[in-house]
């Protein structure tokens, strides 16, 4: 597709389960970003990849959160042992290079019961 | 988000101009952005301005930047019902120009 694709669009799971959220960036975009957006707030930065290298993971809340982009294209954000406070919209963005305008996908809405 | 502030709500009549305001605190901003979020949709990049510019116009959109007051505004001319959405102001800094810092968003409601 032409834009950033995220899957699933919605994920409902029980507390304690692991979840994996997927992001497929715009073709040719070397930089990929993950953000988290709480209701009524703007997105907050989680992590950033340049090609397959994770350049900054300072926004990941704790060690239950991890992300990878093994081949420099598709990325997966994994949350282990989910907690209710992890419920949010998770947004992925991509750009031509770090610092260039970021284009976002539709997001994955995660609900932890 | 604390470094970027926006008013929460704006109501405007169809056909009028909308002006959405944003203030930021860090003088080392590189780019400032406006994103639009419609219900059930992603964040759409509307426009952006480099921090050494004062103004940028793109069709119905005009961005004004006052660096002295650290104030950014987005003017939408001839506002339409399709402009109803949440508008986010965001900045990147020289220290890490890949990290967007967003405001909390302004909900714009267009009434007939």
gemmi code that builds the backbone of each chain (N, CA, C; Angstrom):
import gemmi

chains = {
    "A": [
        ("UNK", (0.812, -1.187, 0.000), (0.000, 0.000, 0.000), (0.850, 1.243, 0.000)),
        ("UNK", (0.221, 2.395, -0.165), (0.951, 3.635, -0.270), (1.338, 4.198, 1.086)),
        ("UNK", (0.580, 3.877, 2.137), (0.814, 4.487, 3.436), (1.411, 3.503, 4.420)),
        ("UNK", (1.563, 3.978, 5.666), (2.013, 3.119, 6.753), (0.860, 2.207, 7.167)),
        ("UNK", (1.147, 0.932, 7.266), (0.119, -0.046, 7.612), (0.412, -0.645, 8.979)),
        ("UNK", (-0.606, -0.624, 9.846), (-0.447, -1.210, 11.181), (-1.486, -2.307, 11.372)),
        ("UNK", (-1.078, -3.353, 12.070), (-2.016, -4.425, 12.381), (-1.696, -5.014, 13.747)),
        ("UNK", (-2.726, -5.481, 14.443), (-4.143, -5.344, 14.106), (-4.629, -3.916, 14.352)),
        ("UNK", (-5.794, -3.557, 13.879), (-6.370, -2.243, 14.172), (-6.828, -2.170, 15.628)),
        ("UNK", (-7.354, -3.280, 16.121), (-7.833, -3.364, 17.495), (-7.322, -4.664, 18.111)),
        ("UNK", (-6.935, -4.556, 19.376), (-6.485, -5.745, 20.095), (-7.011, -5.661, 21.510)),
        ("UNK", (-7.776, -6.690, 21.882), (-8.276, -6.792, 23.249), (-7.684, -8.058, 23.836)),
        ("UNK", (-7.074, -7.924, 24.995), (-6.451, -9.086, 25.600), (-6.538, -8.986, 27.115)),
        ("UNK", (-6.314, -10.106, 27.754), (-6.379, -10.138, 29.215), (-5.041, -9.729, 29.807)),
        ("UNK", (-5.128, -9.120, 30.952), (-3.928, -8.742, 31.697), (-3.002, -9.949, 31.859)),
        ("UNK", (-1.716, -9.715, 31.646), (-0.737, -10.773, 31.808), (-0.317, -11.438, 30.509)),
        ("UNK", (-1.105, -11.222, 29.452), (-0.764, -11.794, 28.151), (0.283, -10.924, 27.455)),
        ("UNK", (1.006, -11.554, 26.535), (1.932, -10.798, 25.686), (1.204, -10.381, 24.409)),
        ("UNK", (1.562, -9.196, 23.877), (0.982, -8.751, 22.608), (2.091, -8.287, 21.679)),
        ("UNK", (1.866, -8.464, 20.396), (2.814, -8.010, 19.370), (2.066, -7.150, 18.366)),
        ("UNK", (2.539, -5.958, 18.179), (1.924, -5.001, 17.260), (2.865, -4.806, 16.076)),
        ("UNK", (2.274, -4.788, 14.895), (3.088, -4.779, 13.686), (2.953, -3.462, 12.943)),
        ("UNK", (4.056, -3.058, 12.321), (4.073, -1.837, 11.517), (4.822, -2.098, 10.217)),
        ("UNK", (4.176, -1.767, 9.108), (4.786, -1.886, 7.784), (4.930, -0.458, 7.231)),
        ("UNK", (6.149, 0.047, 7.139), (6.319, 1.463, 6.764), (6.093, 1.708, 5.282)),
        ("UNK", (6.088, 2.954, 4.917), (6.014, 3.333, 3.513), (7.258, 2.792, 2.803)),
        ("UNK", (7.053, 2.226, 1.634), (8.144, 1.636, 0.890), (9.264, 2.654, 0.661)),
        ("UNK", (10.480, 2.256, 1.015), (11.624, 3.141, 0.822), (11.972, 4.007, 2.017)),
        ("UNK", (11.087, 4.066, 2.991), (11.373, 4.860, 4.193), (12.337, 4.102, 5.096)),
        ("UNK", (13.449, 4.738, 5.432), (14.465, 4.050, 6.216), (14.275, 4.257, 7.715)),
        ("UNK", (13.524, 5.294, 8.086), (13.332, 5.585, 9.508), (11.923, 5.198, 9.946)),
        ("UNK", (11.842, 4.629, 11.137), (10.557, 4.152, 11.664), (10.476, 4.514, 13.131)),
        ("UNK", (9.288, 4.908, 13.550), (9.073, 5.432, 14.900), (7.825, 4.787, 15.507)),
        ("UNK", (7.866, 4.593, 16.792), (6.681, 4.160, 17.548), (6.332, 5.241, 18.576)),
        ("UNK", (5.019, 5.494, 18.673), (4.486, 6.435, 19.653), (3.311, 5.776, 20.374)),
        ("UNK", (2.991, 6.293, 21.542), (1.819, 5.836, 22.289), (0.962, 7.057, 22.598)),
        ("UNK", (-0.341, 6.890, 22.398), (-1.257, 8.011, 22.603), (-2.366, 7.623, 23.565)),
        ("UNK", (-2.405, 8.290, 24.705), (-3.499, 8.085, 25.658), (-4.686, 8.941, 25.231)),
        ("UNK", (-5.852, 8.571, 25.706), (-7.073, 9.292, 25.349), (-6.974, 10.750, 25.773)),
        ("UNK", (-7.254, 11.649, 24.864), (-7.236, 13.068, 25.181), (-5.860, 13.697, 25.198)),
        ("UNK", (-4.866, 12.953, 24.768), (-3.495, 13.458, 24.758), (-2.891, 13.345, 23.365)),
        ("UNK", (-1.758, 14.012, 23.177), (-1.012, 13.822, 21.947), (-0.129, 12.591, 22.051)),
        ("UNK", (0.351, 12.092, 20.937), (1.250, 10.927, 20.967), (2.548, 11.240, 21.716)),
        ("UNK", (3.080, 10.207, 22.361), (4.367, 10.324, 23.054), (5.347, 9.317, 22.460)),
        ("UNK", (6.555, 9.789, 22.257), (7.600, 9.000, 21.618), (7.967, 7.772, 22.445)),
        ("UNK", (8.113, 6.646, 21.747), (8.585, 5.418, 22.389), (9.989, 5.056, 21.916)),
        ("UNK", (10.150, 4.887, 20.588), (11.421, 4.412, 20.082), (11.573, 4.763, 18.606)),
        ("UNK", (12.829, 4.681, 18.108), (13.153, 5.108, 16.749), (14.192, 4.167, 16.143)),
        ("UNK", (13.942, 3.781, 14.894), (14.870, 2.946, 14.141), (15.364, 3.701, 12.914)),
        ("UNK", (16.635, 3.518, 12.615), (17.175, 3.935, 11.340), (17.656, 2.643, 10.663)),
        ("UNK", (17.027, 2.294, 9.532), (17.199, 0.946, 8.975), (16.869, -0.074, 10.074)),
        ("UNK", (17.752, -1.021, 10.339), (17.433, -2.046, 11.337), (17.944, -1.672, 12.725)),
        ("UNK", (18.669, -0.571, 12.812), (19.286, -0.192, 14.083), (18.326, 0.639, 14.938)),
        ("UNK", (18.163, 0.205, 16.179), (17.334, 0.954, 17.121), (18.190, 2.082, 17.696)),
        ("UNK", (17.920, 3.295, 17.280), (18.768, 4.426, 17.623), (18.420, 5.048, 18.976)),
        ("UNK", (17.165, 4.932, 19.340), (16.729, 5.572, 20.585), (15.541, 4.792, 21.114)),
        ("UNK", (15.671, 4.289, 22.320), (14.546, 3.589, 22.960), (14.219, 4.227, 24.301)),
        ("UNK", (14.570, 5.485, 24.421), (14.421, 6.171, 25.702), (12.972, 6.345, 26.130)),
        ("UNK", (12.040, 6.258, 25.185), (10.641, 6.453, 25.528), (9.914, 5.193, 25.950)),
        ("UNK", (10.539, 4.041, 25.820), (9.895, 2.805, 26.255), (9.705, 2.864, 27.771)),
        ("UNK", (8.492, 2.628, 28.264), (8.196, 2.867, 29.686), (8.966, 1.981, 30.652)),
        ("UNK", (9.167, 0.740, 30.286), (9.873, -0.203, 31.164), (10.321, -1.397, 30.335)),
        ("UNK", (10.941, -2.369, 31.005), (11.532, -3.477, 30.241), (10.521, -4.487, 29.738)),
        ("UNK", (9.241, -4.269, 29.990), (8.229, -5.141, 29.376), (8.013, -4.765, 27.903)),
        ("UNK", (8.454, -3.598, 27.547), (8.300, -3.104, 26.183), (9.589, -3.317, 25.395)),
        ("UNK", (9.449, -3.844, 24.189), (10.601, -3.974, 23.308), (10.140, -3.810, 21.869)),
        ("UNK", (11.090, -3.488, 21.003), (10.766, -3.327, 19.591), (11.922, -3.838, 18.769)),
        ("UNK", (11.603, -4.315, 17.583), (12.635, -4.769, 16.672), (12.249, -4.448, 15.247)),
        ("UNK", (13.268, -4.423, 14.403), (13.079, -4.171, 12.969), (14.211, -4.915, 12.264)),
        ("UNK", (14.165, -6.226, 12.270), (15.322, -7.050, 11.910), (15.846, -6.862, 10.485)),
        ("UNK", (14.978, -6.556, 9.540), (15.437, -6.428, 8.157), (15.317, -5.001, 7.654)),
        ("UNK", (15.100, -4.088, 8.563), (15.053, -2.684, 8.170), (13.769, -2.274, 7.485)),
        ("UNK", (12.739, -3.110, 7.602), (11.465, -2.743, 6.995), (10.357, -2.846, 8.056)),
        ("UNK", (9.697, -3.996, 8.130), (8.615, -4.199, 9.091), (9.175, -4.172, 10.510)),
        ("UNK", (8.388, -3.590, 11.400), (8.787, -3.522, 12.810), (7.689, -4.136, 13.674)),
        ("UNK", (8.109, -4.698, 14.787), (7.176, -5.252, 15.773), (7.450, -4.622, 17.130)),
        ("UNK", (6.391, -4.137, 17.743), (6.457, -3.647, 19.129), (5.815, -4.719, 19.997)),
        ("UNK", (6.554, -5.214, 20.966), (6.068, -6.288, 21.830), (5.931, -5.781, 23.259)),
        ("UNK", (4.793, -6.107, 23.852), (4.568, -5.793, 25.263), (4.351, -7.118, 25.989)),
        ("UNK", (5.192, -7.391, 26.945), (5.079, -8.634, 27.708), (4.305, -8.381, 29.001)),
        ("UNK", (3.601, -9.430, 29.422), (2.895, -9.370, 30.715), (2.086, -8.083, 30.822)),
        ("UNK", (1.179, -7.911, 29.883), (0.448, -6.647, 29.791), (-0.286, -6.304, 31.074)),
        ("UNK", (-0.402, -4.998, 31.300), (-1.127, -4.451, 32.437), (-2.181, -3.485, 31.916)),
        ("UNK", (-3.173, -3.197, 32.747), (-4.265, -2.320, 32.306), (-3.752, -0.953, 31.876)),
        ("UNK", (-2.729, -0.474, 32.516), (-2.185, 0.848, 32.186), (-1.533, 0.881, 30.801)),
        ("UNK", (-1.344, -0.291, 30.182), (-0.787, -0.325, 28.830), (-1.848, -0.005, 27.778)),
        ("UNK", (-3.115, 0.052, 28.181), (-4.183, 0.345, 27.233), (-3.991, 1.733, 26.650)),
        ("UNK", (-3.968, 1.812, 25.322), (-3.728, 3.075, 24.619), (-3.810, 2.810, 23.126)),
        ("UNK", (-3.654, 3.903, 22.355), (-3.476, 3.786, 20.909), (-1.968, 3.781, 20.654)),
        ("UNK", (-1.509, 2.785, 19.915), (-0.091, 2.708, 19.570), (0.056, 3.081, 18.098)),
        ("UNK", (0.875, 4.087, 17.863), (1.012, 4.632, 16.507), (2.427, 4.422, 15.985)),
        ("UNK", (2.500, 4.082, 14.732), (3.767, 3.906, 14.036), (3.864, 4.981, 12.956)),
        ("UNK", (5.073, 5.459, 12.733), (5.303, 6.438, 11.679), (6.584, 6.068, 10.944)),
        ("UNK", (6.716, 6.565, 9.730), (7.964, 6.372, 8.992), (8.330, 7.649, 8.256)),
        ("UNK", (9.614, 7.756, 7.913), (10.090, 8.921, 7.157), (11.278, 8.503, 6.301)),
        ("UNK", (11.622, 9.404, 5.364), (12.732, 9.104, 4.485), (14.052, 8.971, 5.233)),
        ("UNK", (14.293, 9.870, 6.159), (15.471, 9.842, 7.010), (15.046, 10.405, 8.356)),
        ("UNK", (15.858, 10.163, 9.359), (15.569, 10.771, 10.651), (15.569, 12.277, 10.516)),
        ("UNK", (14.538, 12.918, 11.036), (14.429, 14.363, 10.931), (13.523, 14.820, 9.817)),
        ("UNK", (13.204, 13.967, 8.891), (12.256, 14.325, 7.832), (10.830, 14.134, 8.336)),
        ("UNK", (9.855, 14.779, 7.683), (8.472, 14.673, 8.161), (8.012, 13.228, 8.286)),
        ("UNK", (7.315, 12.946, 9.366), (6.873, 11.600, 9.681), (5.425, 11.404, 9.246)),
        ("UNK", (5.189, 10.247, 8.644), (3.856, 9.887, 8.176), (3.361, 8.723, 9.011)),
        ("UNK", (2.165, 8.887, 9.548), (1.632, 7.927, 10.507), (0.657, 6.947, 9.871)),
        ("UNK", (0.584, 5.765, 10.482), (-0.454, 4.809, 10.160), (-1.716, 5.096, 10.965)),
        ("UNK", (-2.711, 4.221, 10.831), (-3.987, 4.416, 11.519), (-3.941, 3.999, 12.986)),
        ("UNK", (-2.868, 3.314, 13.386), (-2.713, 2.948, 14.789), (-3.333, 1.622, 15.144)),
        ("UNK", (-2.909, 1.091, 16.293), (-3.526, -0.093, 16.894), (-4.074, 0.330, 18.248)),
        ("UNK", (-5.385, 0.122, 18.427), (-5.959, 0.430, 19.737), (-5.889, -0.821, 20.592)),
        ("UNK", (-5.141, -0.737, 21.663), (-4.920, -1.865, 22.568), (-5.736, -1.672, 23.839)),
        ("UNK", (-6.513, -2.680, 24.171), (-7.306, -2.659, 25.401), (-6.933, -3.862, 26.239)),
        ("UNK", (-6.532, -3.613, 27.460), (-6.159, -4.683, 28.384), (-7.260, -4.817, 29.441)),
        ("UNK", (-7.826, -6.010, 29.510), (-8.948, -6.230, 30.442), (-8.462, -6.680, 31.819)),
    ],
    "B": [
        ("UNK", (4.735, 16.168, 25.883), (3.696, 17.081, 25.516), (3.706, 18.351, 26.327)),
        ("UNK", (4.370, 18.381, 27.507), (4.275, 19.567, 28.349), (4.934, 20.775, 27.709)),
        ("UNK", (5.856, 20.576, 26.761), (6.563, 21.688, 26.157), (5.765, 22.346, 25.047)),
        ("UNK", (4.704, 21.758, 24.633), (3.865, 22.280, 23.571), (2.452, 22.373, 24.113)),
        ("UNK", (1.885, 23.573, 24.047), (0.554, 23.785, 24.609), (-0.405, 24.309, 23.551)),
        ("UNK", (-1.644, 23.833, 23.637), (-2.690, 24.251, 22.722), (-3.982, 24.448, 23.509)),
        ("UNK", (-4.833, 25.328, 22.995), (-6.179, 25.411, 23.550), (-6.921, 24.136, 23.153)),
        ("UNK", (-7.873, 23.712, 23.983), (-8.466, 22.394, 23.800), (-9.585, 22.365, 22.760)),
        ("UNK", (-10.352, 23.447, 22.664), (-11.533, 23.422, 21.811), (-11.633, 24.702, 20.987)),
        ("UNK", (-12.220, 24.536, 19.796), (-12.520, 25.671, 18.931), (-13.790, 25.344, 18.165)),
        ("UNK", (-14.748, 26.266, 18.182), (-15.968, 26.110, 17.405), (-16.009, 27.218, 16.360)),
        ("UNK", (-16.299, 26.849, 15.129), (-16.270, 27.824, 14.039), (-17.430, 27.562, 13.098)),
        ("UNK", (-17.946, 28.636, 12.522), (-19.048, 28.500, 11.574), (-18.504, 28.145, 10.193)),
        ("UNK", (-19.224, 27.298, 9.515), (-18.846, 26.903, 8.153), (-18.672, 28.142, 7.280)),
        ("UNK", (-17.552, 28.181, 6.546), (-17.269, 29.313, 5.675), (-16.372, 30.359, 6.312)),
        ("UNK", (-16.328, 30.386, 7.649), (-15.441, 31.326, 8.336), (-14.015, 30.781, 8.347)),
        ("UNK", (-13.085, 31.613, 8.821), (-11.708, 31.156, 9.009), (-11.534, 30.604, 10.420)),
        ("UNK", (-10.734, 29.568, 10.530), (-10.367, 29.000, 11.837), (-8.925, 29.382, 12.126)),
        ("UNK", (-8.646, 29.701, 13.358), (-7.257, 29.936, 13.769), (-6.975, 29.090, 14.999)),
        ("UNK", (-6.032, 28.191, 14.868), (-5.648, 27.293, 15.963), (-4.273, 27.732, 16.439)),
        ("UNK", (-4.136, 27.900, 17.739), (-2.908, 28.441, 18.300), (-2.121, 27.401, 19.094)),
        ("UNK", (-0.822, 27.615, 19.142), (0.082, 26.686, 19.820), (1.257, 27.485, 20.365)),
        ("UNK", (1.696, 27.158, 21.556), (2.920, 27.763, 22.089), (3.903, 26.654, 22.445)),
        ("UNK", (5.166, 26.941, 22.277), (6.196, 25.962, 22.599), (7.252, 26.663, 23.446)),
        ("UNK", (8.012, 25.882, 24.180), (8.927, 26.496, 25.146), (10.389, 26.428, 24.730)),
        ("UNK", (10.726, 25.478, 23.859), (12.142, 25.263, 23.561), (12.562, 26.072, 22.339)),
        ("UNK", (13.509, 26.949, 22.521), (13.935, 27.811, 21.421), (14.810, 27.073, 20.407)),
        ("UNK", (15.159, 25.824, 20.719), (15.997, 25.087, 19.772), (15.164, 24.213, 18.841)),
        ("UNK", (13.890, 24.553, 18.700), (13.053, 23.819, 17.751), (13.644, 23.905, 16.354)),
        ("UNK", (13.547, 22.809, 15.621), (13.977, 22.813, 14.230), (12.777, 22.972, 13.312)),
        ("UNK", (11.862, 22.018, 13.364), (10.641, 22.094, 12.581), (9.437, 22.108, 13.515)),
        ("UNK", (8.383, 22.758, 13.047), (7.104, 22.744, 13.757), (6.049, 22.238, 12.787)),
        ("UNK", (5.182, 21.381, 13.291), (4.259, 20.622, 12.449), (2.824, 20.825, 12.893)),
        ("UNK", (1.929, 20.630, 11.928), (0.505, 20.499, 12.220), (0.019, 19.173, 11.653)),
        ("UNK", (-0.607, 18.383, 12.534), (-1.211, 17.118, 12.150), (-2.718, 17.195, 12.406)),
        ("UNK", (-3.471, 16.442, 11.600), (-4.927, 16.377, 11.730), (-5.327, 14.942, 12.045)),
        ("UNK", (-6.196, 14.784, 13.035), (-6.684, 13.447, 13.407), (-8.193, 13.434, 13.315)),
        ("UNK", (-8.703, 12.629, 12.393), (-10.146, 12.456, 12.271), (-10.549, 11.178, 12.991)),
        ("UNK", (-11.811, 11.075, 13.422), (-12.255, 9.882, 14.160), (-11.971, 8.605, 13.389)),
        ("UNK", (-11.346, 7.656, 14.065), (-11.085, 6.358, 13.453), (-9.976, 6.360, 12.424)),
        ("UNK", (-9.306, 7.465, 12.272), (-8.251, 7.564, 11.261), (-6.914, 7.871, 11.911)),
        ("UNK", (-5.873, 7.791, 11.127), (-4.550, 8.078, 11.632), (-4.273, 9.557, 11.694)),
        ("UNK", (-3.056, 9.893, 12.049), (-2.608, 11.279, 12.061), (-2.158, 11.657, 10.662)),
        ("UNK", (-2.760, 12.688, 10.136), (-2.417, 13.137, 8.789), (-1.536, 14.376, 8.877)),
        ("UNK", (-0.366, 14.319, 8.249), (0.503, 15.487, 8.215), (-0.127, 16.544, 7.315)),
        ("UNK", (-0.419, 17.714, 7.906), (-1.034, 18.795, 7.126), (0.022, 19.697, 6.519)),
        ("UNK", (0.918, 20.174, 7.352), (1.932, 21.106, 6.906), (3.001, 21.231, 7.977)),
        ("UNK", (4.141, 21.827, 7.615), (5.186, 22.041, 8.584), (5.996, 23.256, 8.161)),
        ("UNK", (6.715, 23.802, 9.111), (7.487, 25.013, 8.848), (8.835, 24.898, 9.532)),
        ("UNK", (9.862, 25.316, 8.845), (11.187, 25.322, 9.438), (11.281, 26.505, 10.390)),
        ("UNK", (12.032, 26.361, 11.435), (12.027, 27.355, 12.505), (12.611, 28.707, 12.107)),
        ("UNK", (13.262, 28.792, 10.961), (13.787, 30.098, 10.536), (12.855, 30.808, 9.555)),
        ("UNK", (11.665, 30.254, 9.381), (10.661, 30.873, 8.515), (9.613, 31.574, 9.370)),
        ("UNK", (8.925, 32.536, 8.780), (7.865, 33.254, 9.473), (6.484, 32.786, 9.058)),
        ("UNK", (6.360, 32.368, 7.813), (5.057, 32.052, 7.282), (5.183, 30.997, 6.191)),
        ("UNK", (4.143, 30.190, 6.092), (4.050, 29.238, 4.989), (2.593, 29.111, 4.609)),
        ("UNK", (2.317, 29.166, 3.309), (0.938, 29.049, 2.844), (0.827, 27.853, 1.922)),
        ("UNK", (-0.248, 27.099, 2.095), (-0.493, 25.921, 1.273), (-1.993, 25.816, 1.075)),
        ("UNK", (-2.462, 26.307, -0.055), (-3.891, 26.314, -0.390), (-4.668, 27.019, 0.725)),
        ("UNK", (-5.591, 26.333, 1.404), (-6.402, 27.001, 2.432), (-5.671, 27.167, 3.764)),
        ("UNK", (-4.488, 26.591, 3.866), (-3.759, 26.601, 5.132), (-2.667, 27.663, 5.145)),
        ("UNK", (-2.607, 28.413, 6.246), (-1.530, 29.376, 6.447), (-0.933, 29.139, 7.826)),
        ("UNK", (0.370, 28.947, 7.871), (1.071, 28.766, 9.140), (1.855, 30.039, 9.421)),
        ("UNK", (1.697, 30.556, 10.636), (2.468, 31.717, 11.068), (3.322, 31.329, 12.264)),
        ("UNK", (4.581, 31.740, 12.242), (5.498, 31.436, 13.340), (6.080, 32.728, 13.892)),
        ("UNK", (5.871, 32.944, 15.181), (6.450, 34.077, 15.894), (7.510, 33.522, 16.838)),
        ("UNK", (8.758, 33.600, 16.403), (9.832, 32.968, 17.175), (10.083, 33.693, 18.481)),
        ("UNK", (9.877, 34.981, 18.476), (10.126, 35.755, 19.701), (9.200, 35.307, 20.822)),
        ("UNK", (7.922, 35.109, 20.462), (6.935, 34.701, 21.461), (6.770, 33.190, 21.529)),
        ("UNK", (7.492, 32.463, 20.687), (7.370, 31.003, 20.603), (5.901, 30.615, 20.383)),
        ("UNK", (5.319, 31.229, 19.379), (3.910, 31.034, 19.094), (3.738, 30.600, 17.645)),
        ("UNK", (2.954, 29.564, 17.454), (2.662, 28.996, 16.138), (1.152, 28.997, 15.946)),
        ("UNK", (0.711, 29.363, 14.764), (-0.728, 29.290, 14.508), (-0.981, 28.659, 13.149)),
        ("UNK", (-2.171, 28.068, 13.053), (-2.648, 27.478, 11.797), (-3.976, 28.134, 11.458)),
        ("UNK", (-4.020, 28.770, 10.320), (-5.265, 29.384, 9.866), (-5.828, 28.540, 8.721)),
        ("UNK", (-7.106, 28.179, 8.855), (-7.804, 27.448, 7.805), (-8.834, 28.390, 7.214)),
        ("UNK", (-8.667, 28.726, 5.954), (-9.612, 29.621, 5.292), (-10.840, 28.836, 4.835)),
        ("UNK", (-12.011, 29.516, 4.815), (-13.240, 28.909, 4.298), (-13.455, 27.514, 4.905)),
        ("UNK", (-13.566, 27.478, 6.219), (-13.654, 26.202, 6.935), (-14.872, 25.407, 6.496)),
        ("UNK", (-14.652, 24.107, 6.262), (-15.700, 23.204, 5.812), (-15.999, 22.158, 6.889)),
        ("UNK", (-17.122, 21.471, 6.753), (-17.477, 20.444, 7.748), (-16.416, 19.349, 7.798)),
        ("UNK", (-15.762, 19.086, 6.689), (-14.699, 18.080, 6.666), (-13.452, 18.488, 7.431)),
        ("UNK", (-13.413, 19.735, 7.859), (-12.286, 20.196, 8.663), (-12.471, 19.893, 10.146)),
        ("UNK", (-13.651, 19.409, 10.519), (-13.881, 19.011, 11.916), (-12.948, 17.860, 12.265)),
        ("UNK", (-12.121, 18.057, 13.275), (-11.103, 17.060, 13.622), (-10.342, 17.577, 14.847)),
        ("UNK", (-9.379, 16.775, 15.275), (-8.435, 17.226, 16.304), (-7.142, 17.616, 15.592)),
        ("UNK", (-6.641, 18.779, 15.923), (-5.423, 19.282, 15.295), (-4.303, 19.307, 16.331)),
        ("UNK", (-3.187, 18.687, 15.978), (-2.047, 18.613, 16.877), (-0.902, 19.458, 16.344)),
        ("UNK", (-0.344, 20.229, 17.235), (0.894, 20.952, 16.995), (2.036, 20.070, 17.513)),
        ("UNK", (3.170, 20.055, 16.823), (4.296, 19.241, 17.272), (5.603, 19.922, 16.875)),
        ("UNK", (6.632, 19.609, 17.621), (7.950, 20.183, 17.319), (9.013, 19.099, 17.372)),
        ("UNK", (10.115, 19.346, 16.669), (11.325, 18.560, 16.846), (12.439, 19.525, 17.250)),
        ("UNK", (13.411, 18.995, 17.965), (14.493, 19.818, 18.497), (15.809, 19.470, 17.820)),
        ("UNK", (16.755, 20.415, 17.838), (18.063, 20.168, 17.228), (18.766, 18.989, 17.902)),
        ("UNK", (18.539, 18.822, 19.189), (19.258, 17.780, 19.927), (18.839, 16.379, 19.496)),
        ("UNK", (17.578, 16.230, 19.093), (17.126, 14.931, 18.578), (16.007, 15.202, 17.582)),
        ("UNK", (16.393, 15.431, 16.356), (15.444, 15.952, 15.378), (14.501, 14.893, 14.829)),
        ("UNK", (14.546, 13.702, 15.381), (13.645, 12.641, 14.944), (12.463, 12.473, 15.903)),
        ("UNK", (12.525, 13.128, 17.052), (11.542, 12.889, 18.103), (10.499, 13.996, 18.097)),
        ("UNK", (9.274, 13.650, 17.728), (8.197, 14.632, 17.745), (7.657, 14.783, 19.163)),
        ("UNK", (7.489, 16.043, 19.594), (6.802, 16.336, 20.855), (5.493, 17.023, 20.513)),
        ("UNK", (4.404, 16.414, 20.937), (3.073, 16.878, 20.552), (2.410, 17.654, 21.680)),
        ("UNK", (1.533, 18.581, 21.278), (0.593, 19.151, 22.217), (-0.561, 18.181, 22.426)),
        ("UNK", (-1.514, 18.580, 23.283), (-2.632, 17.699, 23.610), (-3.726, 17.723, 22.546)),
        ("UNK", (-3.624, 18.637, 21.596), (-4.589, 18.682, 20.510), (-5.712, 19.679, 20.725)),
        ("UNK", (-6.176, 20.283, 19.648), (-7.322, 21.200, 19.664), (-8.449, 20.567, 18.877)),
        ("UNK", (-9.593, 20.371, 19.524), (-10.762, 19.811, 18.841), (-11.513, 20.944, 18.154)),
        ("UNK", (-11.573, 20.864, 16.840), (-12.264, 21.889, 16.045), (-13.612, 21.331, 15.605)),
        ("UNK", (-14.655, 22.067, 15.932), (-16.012, 21.697, 15.530), (-16.531, 22.758, 14.576)),
        ("UNK", (-16.956, 22.311, 13.404), (-17.485, 23.240, 12.402), (-19.002, 23.121, 12.415)),
        ("UNK", (-19.683, 24.210, 12.658), (-21.139, 24.214, 12.710), (-21.705, 24.910, 11.470)),
        ("UNK", (-22.853, 24.403, 11.060), (-23.485, 24.932, 9.834), (-24.041, 26.336, 10.042)),
    ],
}
model = gemmi.Model(1)
for chain_id, residues in chains.items():
    chain = gemmi.Chain(chain_id)
    for i, (resn, *xyz) in enumerate(residues, 1):
        res = gemmi.Residue()
        res.name, res.seqid = resn, gemmi.SeqId(i, " ")
        for name, pos in zip(("N", "CA", "C"), xyz):
            atom = gemmi.Atom()
            atom.name, atom.element = name, gemmi.Element(name[0])
            atom.pos, atom.b_iso = gemmi.Position(*pos), 0.0
            res.add_atom(atom)
        chain.add_residue(res)
    model.add_chain(chain)
structure = gemmi.Structure()
structure.add_model(model)
structure.setup_entities()
